[in-house]
Amino acid sequence: MRTARPLDSSGLVPEDEAARLLGVAPHTLAKWRRTGQGPTYRKLGRAVRYATADLLVFLEACARVRTRDDEPPEVA
């Protein structure tokens, strides 16, 4: 079994490694690409690559302090 290298801000990684680093399945990344919900990616011909810097930005954007952060704001 291949272990993922530590996440740093240099280089491009293939979809399977990006999925491993994010803790999701590769098909989840594919779904996110179709819906525009996931991290920024690059298409090199048929190959999909993720910049590790973009994965770090995506992880930061997913940070939550409480469950309510996912809910829409209340209207007064």
Backbone as XML, in Angstrom:
<?xml version="1.0"?>
<chain id="A" units="angstrom">
  <residue number="1" name="MET">
    <atom name="N" x="0.841" y="-1.191" z="0.000"/>
    <atom name="CA" x="0.000" y="0.000" z="0.000"/>
    <atom name="C" x="0.881" y="1.248" z="0.000"/>
  </residue>
  <residue number="2" name="ARG">
    <atom name="N" x="0.604" y="2.156" z="-0.895"/>
    <atom name="CA" x="1.363" y="3.395" z="-0.999"/>
    <atom name="C" x="0.794" y="4.430" z="-0.044"/>
  </residue>
  <residue number="3" name="THR">
    <atom name="N" x="1.652" y="5.055" z="0.726"/>
    <atom name="CA" x="1.176" y="6.103" z="1.628"/>
    <atom name="C" x="1.312" y="7.453" z="0.941"/>
  </residue>
  <residue number="4" name="ALA">
    <atom name="N" x="0.389" y="8.325" z="1.237"/>
    <atom name="CA" x="0.405" y="9.669" z="0.655"/>
    <atom name="C" x="1.529" y="10.473" z="1.281"/>
  </residue>
  <residue number="5" name="ARG">
    <atom name="N" x="2.142" y="11.285" z="0.464"/>
    <atom name="CA" x="3.181" y="12.157" z="1.003"/>
    <atom name="C" x="2.518" y="13.292" z="1.778"/>
  </residue>
  <residue number="6" name="PRO">
    <atom name="N" x="3.269" y="13.932" z="2.680"/>
    <atom name="CA" x="2.672" y="15.039" z="3.431"/>
    <atom name="C" x="2.197" y="16.145" z="2.490"/>
  </residue>
  <residue number="7" name="LEU">
    <atom name="N" x="1.138" y="16.811" z="2.874"/>
    <atom name="CA" x="0.573" y="17.884" z="2.062"/>
    <atom name="C" x="1.433" y="19.130" z="2.218"/>
  </residue>
  <residue number="8" name="ASP">
    <atom name="N" x="1.999" y="19.595" z="1.120"/>
    <atom name="CA" x="2.761" y="20.841" z="1.137"/>
    <atom name="C" x="2.258" y="21.716" z="0.000"/>
  </residue>
  <residue number="9" name="SER">
    <atom name="N" x="2.869" y="22.870" z="-0.191"/>
    <atom name="CA" x="2.330" y="23.818" z="-1.167"/>
    <atom name="C" x="3.025" y="23.765" z="-2.517"/>
  </residue>
  <residue number="10" name="SER">
    <atom name="N" x="3.722" y="22.671" z="-2.811"/>
    <atom name="CA" x="4.417" y="22.592" z="-4.103"/>
    <atom name="C" x="3.933" y="21.389" z="-4.899"/>
  </residue>
  <residue number="11" name="GLY">
    <atom name="N" x="3.889" y="21.540" z="-6.205"/>
    <atom name="CA" x="3.620" y="20.423" z="-7.079"/>
    <atom name="C" x="2.169" y="20.124" z="-7.378"/>
  </residue>
  <residue number="12" name="LEU">
    <atom name="N" x="2.011" y="19.200" z="-8.330"/>
    <atom name="CA" x="0.701" y="18.717" z="-8.745"/>
    <atom name="C" x="0.598" y="17.249" z="-8.378"/>
  </residue>
  <residue number="13" name="VAL">
    <atom name="N" x="-0.600" y="16.830" z="-7.971"/>
    <atom name="CA" x="-0.822" y="15.428" z="-7.638"/>
    <atom name="C" x="-1.988" y="14.907" z="-8.461"/>
  </residue>
  <residue number="14" name="PRO">
    <atom name="N" x="-1.980" y="13.603" z="-8.784"/>
    <atom name="CA" x="-3.103" y="13.019" z="-9.522"/>
    <atom name="C" x="-4.337" y="12.907" z="-8.632"/>
  </residue>
  <residue number="15" name="GLU">
    <atom name="N" x="-5.454" y="12.641" z="-9.264"/>
    <atom name="CA" x="-6.742" y="12.591" z="-8.574"/>
    <atom name="C" x="-6.754" y="11.610" z="-7.411"/>
  </residue>
  <residue number="16" name="ASP">
    <atom name="N" x="-6.200" y="10.410" z="-7.597"/>
    <atom name="CA" x="-6.246" y="9.420" z="-6.519"/>
    <atom name="C" x="-5.470" y="9.883" z="-5.294"/>
  </residue>
  <residue number="17" name="GLU">
    <atom name="N" x="-4.346" y="10.546" z="-5.505"/>
    <atom name="CA" x="-3.570" y="11.045" z="-4.370"/>
    <atom name="C" x="-4.271" y="12.231" z="-3.705"/>
  </residue>
  <residue number="18" name="ALA">
    <atom name="N" x="-4.871" y="13.112" z="-4.511"/>
    <atom name="CA" x="-5.623" y="14.242" z="-3.944"/>
    <atom name="C" x="-6.770" y="13.724" z="-3.089"/>
  </residue>
  <residue number="19" name="ALA">
    <atom name="N" x="-7.462" y="12.705" z="-3.584"/>
    <atom name="CA" x="-8.568" y="12.121" z="-2.820"/>
    <atom name="C" x="-8.066" y="11.547" z="-1.504"/>
  </residue>
  <residue number="20" name="ARG">
    <atom name="N" x="-6.950" y="10.855" z="-1.553"/>
    <atom name="CA" x="-6.363" y="10.282" z="-0.333"/>
    <atom name="C" x="-5.993" y="11.378" z="0.663"/>
  </residue>
  <residue number="21" name="LEU">
    <atom name="N" x="-5.399" y="12.454" z="0.165"/>
    <atom name="CA" x="-4.997" y="13.555" z="1.044"/>
    <atom name="C" x="-6.200" y="14.241" z="1.696"/>
  </residue>
  <residue number="22" name="LEU">
    <atom name="N" x="-7.314" y="14.324" z="0.958"/>
    <atom name="CA" x="-8.523" y="14.962" z="1.486"/>
    <atom name="C" x="-9.390" y="13.999" z="2.285"/>
  </residue>
  <residue number="23" name="GLY">
    <atom name="N" x="-9.097" y="12.696" z="2.181"/>
    <atom name="CA" x="-9.884" y="11.708" z="2.898"/>
    <atom name="C" x="-11.233" y="11.418" z="2.266"/>
  </residue>
  <residue number="24" name="VAL">
    <atom name="N" x="-11.298" y="11.559" z="0.947"/>
    <atom name="CA" x="-12.534" y="11.263" z="0.209"/>
    <atom name="C" x="-12.210" y="10.280" z="-0.912"/>
  </residue>
  <residue number="25" name="ALA">
    <atom name="N" x="-13.239" y="9.704" z="-1.503"/>
    <atom name="CA" x="-13.053" y="8.788" z="-2.628"/>
    <atom name="C" x="-12.809" y="9.576" z="-3.912"/>
  </residue>
  <residue number="26" name="PRO">
    <atom name="N" x="-12.062" y="8.992" z="-4.853"/>
    <atom name="CA" x="-11.854" y="9.675" z="-6.138"/>
    <atom name="C" x="-13.162" y="10.033" z="-6.835"/>
  </residue>
  <residue number="27" name="HIS">
    <atom name="N" x="-14.189" y="9.186" z="-6.715"/>
    <atom name="CA" x="-15.459" y="9.529" z="-7.378"/>
    <atom name="C" x="-16.117" y="10.749" z="-6.732"/>
  </residue>
  <residue number="28" name="THR">
    <atom name="N" x="-15.792" y="11.029" z="-5.471"/>
    <atom name="CA" x="-16.296" y="12.252" z="-4.829"/>
    <atom name="C" x="-15.665" y="13.474" z="-5.489"/>
  </residue>
  <residue number="29" name="LEU">
    <atom name="N" x="-14.366" y="13.412" z="-5.757"/>
    <atom name="CA" x="-13.705" y="14.524" z="-6.458"/>
    <atom name="C" x="-14.307" y="14.715" z="-7.845"/>
  </residue>
  <residue number="30" name="ALA">
    <atom name="N" x="-14.605" y="13.620" z="-8.535"/>
    <atom name="CA" x="-15.215" y="13.718" z="-9.869"/>
    <atom name="C" x="-16.586" y="14.394" z="-9.780"/>
  </residue>
  <residue number="31" name="LYS">
    <atom name="N" x="-17.367" y="14.013" z="-8.775"/>
    <atom name="CA" x="-18.689" y="14.640" z="-8.592"/>
    <atom name="C" x="-18.520" y="16.125" z="-8.288"/>
  </residue>
  <residue number="32" name="TRP">
    <atom name="N" x="-17.575" y="16.467" z="-7.419"/>
    <atom name="CA" x="-17.336" y="17.871" z="-7.085"/>
    <atom name="C" x="-16.923" y="18.664" z="-8.322"/>
  </residue>
  <residue number="33" name="ARG">
    <atom name="N" x="-16.130" y="18.059" z="-9.219"/>
    <atom name="CA" x="-15.741" y="18.767" z="-10.446"/>
    <atom name="C" x="-16.971" y="19.067" z="-11.297"/>
  </residue>
  <residue number="34" name="ARG">
    <atom name="N" x="-17.873" y="18.110" z="-11.397"/>
    <atom name="CA" x="-19.085" y="18.307" z="-12.205"/>
    <atom name="C" x="-19.981" y="19.396" z="-11.626"/>
  </residue>
  <residue number="35" name="THR">
    <atom name="N" x="-20.023" y="19.491" z="-10.294"/>
    <atom name="CA" x="-20.927" y="20.442" z="-9.644"/>
    <atom name="C" x="-20.236" y="21.747" z="-9.240"/>
  </residue>
  <residue number="36" name="GLY">
    <atom name="N" x="-18.913" y="21.825" z="-9.421"/>
    <atom name="CA" x="-18.179" y="23.035" z="-9.073"/>
    <atom name="C" x="-18.002" y="23.244" z="-7.580"/>
  </residue>
  <residue number="37" name="GLN">
    <atom name="N" x="-18.072" y="22.175" z="-6.792"/>
    <atom name="CA" x="-17.990" y="22.298" z="-5.340"/>
    <atom name="C" x="-16.609" y="22.040" z="-4.763"/>
  </residue>
  <residue number="38" name="GLY">
    <atom name="N" x="-15.743" y="21.389" z="-5.472"/>
    <atom name="CA" x="-14.479" y="20.940" z="-4.908"/>
    <atom name="C" x="-13.339" y="21.913" z="-5.119"/>
  </residue>
  <residue number="39" name="PRO">
    <atom name="N" x="-12.130" y="21.418" z="-4.857"/>
    <atom name="CA" x="-10.939" y="22.252" z="-5.041"/>
    <atom name="C" x="-10.677" y="22.522" z="-6.521"/>
  </residue>
  <residue number="40" name="THR">
    <atom name="N" x="-9.967" y="23.590" z="-6.787"/>
    <atom name="CA" x="-9.549" y="23.931" z="-8.149"/>
    <atom name="C" x="-8.675" y="22.802" z="-8.687"/>
  </residue>
  <residue number="41" name="TYR">
    <atom name="N" x="-8.833" y="22.482" z="-9.962"/>
    <atom name="CA" x="-8.052" y="21.412" z="-10.576"/>
    <atom name="C" x="-7.540" y="21.857" z="-11.931"/>
  </residue>
  <residue number="42" name="ARG">
    <atom name="N" x="-6.633" y="21.058" z="-12.479"/>
    <atom name="CA" x="-6.086" y="21.313" z="-13.815"/>
    <atom name="C" x="-6.374" y="20.116" z="-14.705"/>
  </residue>
  <residue number="43" name="LYS">
    <atom name="N" x="-6.676" y="20.364" z="-15.974"/>
    <atom name="CA" x="-6.819" y="19.311" z="-16.968"/>
    <atom name="C" x="-5.611" y="19.378" z="-17.888"/>
  </residue>
  <residue number="44" name="LEU">
    <atom name="N" x="-4.862" y="18.314" z="-17.927"/>
    <atom name="CA" x="-3.702" y="18.201" z="-18.805"/>
    <atom name="C" x="-4.018" y="17.081" z="-19.785"/>
  </residue>
  <residue number="45" name="GLY">
    <atom name="N" x="-4.603" y="17.443" z="-20.911"/>
    <atom name="CA" x="-5.128" y="16.422" z="-21.814"/>
    <atom name="C" x="-6.308" y="15.763" z="-21.125"/>
  </residue>
  <residue number="46" name="ARG">
    <atom name="N" x="-6.225" y="14.444" z="-20.921"/>
    <atom name="CA" x="-7.276" y="13.725" z="-20.195"/>
    <atom name="C" x="-6.981" y="13.645" z="-18.703"/>
  </residue>
  <residue number="47" name="ALA">
    <atom name="N" x="-5.772" y="13.945" z="-18.306"/>
    <atom name="CA" x="-5.362" y="13.803" z="-16.912"/>
    <atom name="C" x="-5.870" y="14.969" z="-16.059"/>
  </residue>
  <residue number="48" name="VAL">
    <atom name="N" x="-6.355" y="14.638" z="-14.882"/>
    <atom name="CA" x="-6.782" y="15.642" z="-13.905"/>
    <atom name="C" x="-5.694" y="15.719" z="-12.840"/>
  </residue>
  <residue number="49" name="ARG">
    <atom name="N" x="-5.256" y="16.927" z="-12.543"/>
    <atom name="CA" x="-4.225" y="17.138" z="-11.519"/>
    <atom name="C" x="-4.675" y="18.236" z="-10.571"/>
  </residue>
  <residue number="50" name="TYR">
    <atom name="N" x="-4.269" y="18.103" z="-9.327"/>
    <atom name="CA" x="-4.577" y="19.090" z="-8.291"/>
    <atom name="C" x="-3.279" y="19.662" z="-7.754"/>
  </residue>
  <residue number="51" name="ALA">
    <atom name="N" x="-3.206" y="20.981" z="-7.664"/>
    <atom name="CA" x="-2.062" y="21.628" z="-7.029"/>
    <atom name="C" x="-2.239" y="21.482" z="-5.519"/>
  </residue>
  <residue number="52" name="THR">
    <atom name="N" x="-1.178" y="21.068" z="-4.858"/>
    <atom name="CA" x="-1.284" y="20.880" z="-3.412"/>
    <atom name="C" x="-1.633" y="22.191" z="-2.712"/>
  </residue>
  <residue number="53" name="ALA">
    <atom name="N" x="-1.196" y="23.316" z="-3.258"/>
    <atom name="CA" x="-1.559" y="24.618" z="-2.675"/>
    <atom name="C" x="-3.073" y="24.819" z="-2.738"/>
  </residue>
  <residue number="54" name="ASP">
    <atom name="N" x="-3.718" y="24.399" z="-3.838"/>
    <atom name="CA" x="-5.171" y="24.519" z="-3.959"/>
    <atom name="C" x="-5.892" y="23.591" z="-2.979"/>
  </residue>
  <residue number="55" name="LEU">
    <atom name="N" x="-5.316" y="22.419" z="-2.724"/>
    <atom name="CA" x="-5.911" y="21.510" z="-1.743"/>
    <atom name="C" x="-5.871" y="22.117" z="-0.347"/>
  </residue>
  <residue number="56" name="LEU">
    <atom name="N" x="-4.774" y="22.789" z="-0.029"/>
    <atom name="CA" x="-4.666" y="23.464" z="1.271"/>
    <atom name="C" x="-5.702" y="24.583" z="1.396"/>
  </residue>
  <residue number="57" name="VAL">
    <atom name="N" x="-5.876" y="25.363" z="0.333"/>
    <atom name="CA" x="-6.881" y="26.440" z="0.329"/>
    <atom name="C" x="-8.272" y="25.853" z="0.509"/>
  </residue>
  <residue number="58" name="PHE">
    <atom name="N" x="-8.569" y="24.755" z="-0.189"/>
    <atom name="CA" x="-9.866" y="24.109" z="-0.077"/>
    <atom name="C" x="-10.109" y="23.609" z="1.350"/>
  </residue>
  <residue number="59" name="LEU">
    <atom name="N" x="-9.106" y="22.992" z="1.935"/>
    <atom name="CA" x="-9.243" y="22.503" z="3.313"/>
    <atom name="C" x="-9.515" y="23.649" z="4.284"/>
  </residue>
  <residue number="60" name="GLU">
    <atom name="N" x="-8.837" y="24.760" z="4.108"/>
    <atom name="CA" x="-9.083" y="25.925" z="4.968"/>
    <atom name="C" x="-10.506" y="26.441" z="4.797"/>
  </residue>
  <residue number="61" name="ALA">
    <atom name="N" x="-10.997" y="26.448" z="3.561"/>
    <atom name="CA" x="-12.351" y="26.933" z="3.300"/>
    <atom name="C" x="-13.409" y="26.010" z="3.903"/>
  </residue>
  <residue number="62" name="CYS">
    <atom name="N" x="-13.045" y="24.762" z="4.136"/>
    <atom name="CA" x="-13.986" y="23.789" z="4.718"/>
    <atom name="C" x="-14.004" y="23.831" z="6.245"/>
  </residue>
  <residue number="63" name="ALA">
    <atom name="N" x="-13.132" y="24.602" z="6.844"/>
    <atom name="CA" x="-13.048" y="24.650" z="8.307"/>
    <atom name="C" x="-14.324" y="25.233" z="8.904"/>
  </residue>
  <residue number="64" name="ARG">
    <atom name="N" x="-14.788" y="24.611" z="9.954"/>
    <atom name="CA" x="-15.980" y="25.065" z="10.659"/>
    <atom name="C" x="-15.698" y="25.042" z="12.157"/>
  </residue>
  <residue number="65" name="VAL">
    <atom name="N" x="-16.315" y="25.946" z="12.874"/>
    <atom name="CA" x="-16.173" y="26.007" z="14.320"/>
    <atom name="C" x="-17.358" y="25.331" z="14.996"/>
  </residue>
  <residue number="66" name="ARG">
    <atom name="N" x="-18.505" y="25.395" z="14.361"/>
    <atom name="CA" x="-19.709" y="24.807" z="14.942"/>
    <atom name="C" x="-20.625" y="24.319" z="13.821"/>
  </residue>
  <residue number="67" name="THR">
    <atom name="N" x="-21.558" y="23.485" z="14.160"/>
    <atom name="CA" x="-22.488" y="22.914" z="13.186"/>
    <atom name="C" x="-23.311" y="23.995" z="12.518"/>
  </residue>
  <residue number="68" name="ARG">
    <atom name="N" x="-23.681" y="24.987" z="13.258"/>
    <atom name="CA" x="-24.528" y="26.039" z="12.716"/>
    <atom name="C" x="-23.880" y="26.819" z="11.573"/>
  </residue>
  <residue number="69" name="ASP">
    <atom name="N" x="-22.554" y="26.759" z="11.459"/>
    <atom name="CA" x="-21.866" y="27.461" z="10.377"/>
    <atom name="C" x="-22.320" y="26.959" z="9.003"/>
  </residue>
  <residue number="70" name="ASP">
    <atom name="N" x="-22.879" y="25.751" z="8.952"/>
    <atom name="CA" x="-23.338" y="25.186" z="7.679"/>
    <atom name="C" x="-24.740" y="25.619" z="7.312"/>
  </residue>
  <residue number="71" name="GLU">
    <atom name="N" x="-25.452" y="26.212" z="8.249"/>
    <atom name="CA" x="-26.829" y="26.613" z="8.013"/>
    <atom name="C" x="-26.890" y="28.021" z="7.421"/>
  </residue>
  <residue number="72" name="PRO">
    <atom name="N" x="-27.923" y="28.303" z="6.647"/>
    <atom name="CA" x="-28.057" y="29.662" z="6.113"/>
    <atom name="C" x="-28.298" y="30.658" z="7.249"/>
  </residue>
  <residue number="73" name="PRO">
    <atom name="N" x="-27.894" y="31.899" z="7.080"/>
    <atom name="CA" x="-28.121" y="32.886" z="8.131"/>
    <atom name="C" x="-29.602" y="33.120" z="8.395"/>
  </residue>
  <residue number="74" name="GLU">
    <atom name="N" x="-29.919" y="33.429" z="9.641"/>
    <atom name="CA" x="-31.308" y="33.697" z="10.004"/>
    <atom name="C" x="-31.712" y="35.070" z="9.489"/>
  </residue>
  <residue number="75" name="VAL">
    <atom name="N" x="-32.958" y="35.183" z="9.045"/>
    <atom name="CA" x="-33.495" y="36.454" z="8.565"/>
    <atom name="C" x="-34.261" y="37.087" z="9.707"/>
  </residue>
  <residue number="76" name="ALA">
    <atom name="N" x="-33.992" y="38.354" z="9.992"/>
    <atom name="CA" x="-34.652" y="39.048" z="11.114"/>
    <atom name="C" x="-36.069" y="39.443" z="10.782"/>
  </residue>
</chain>
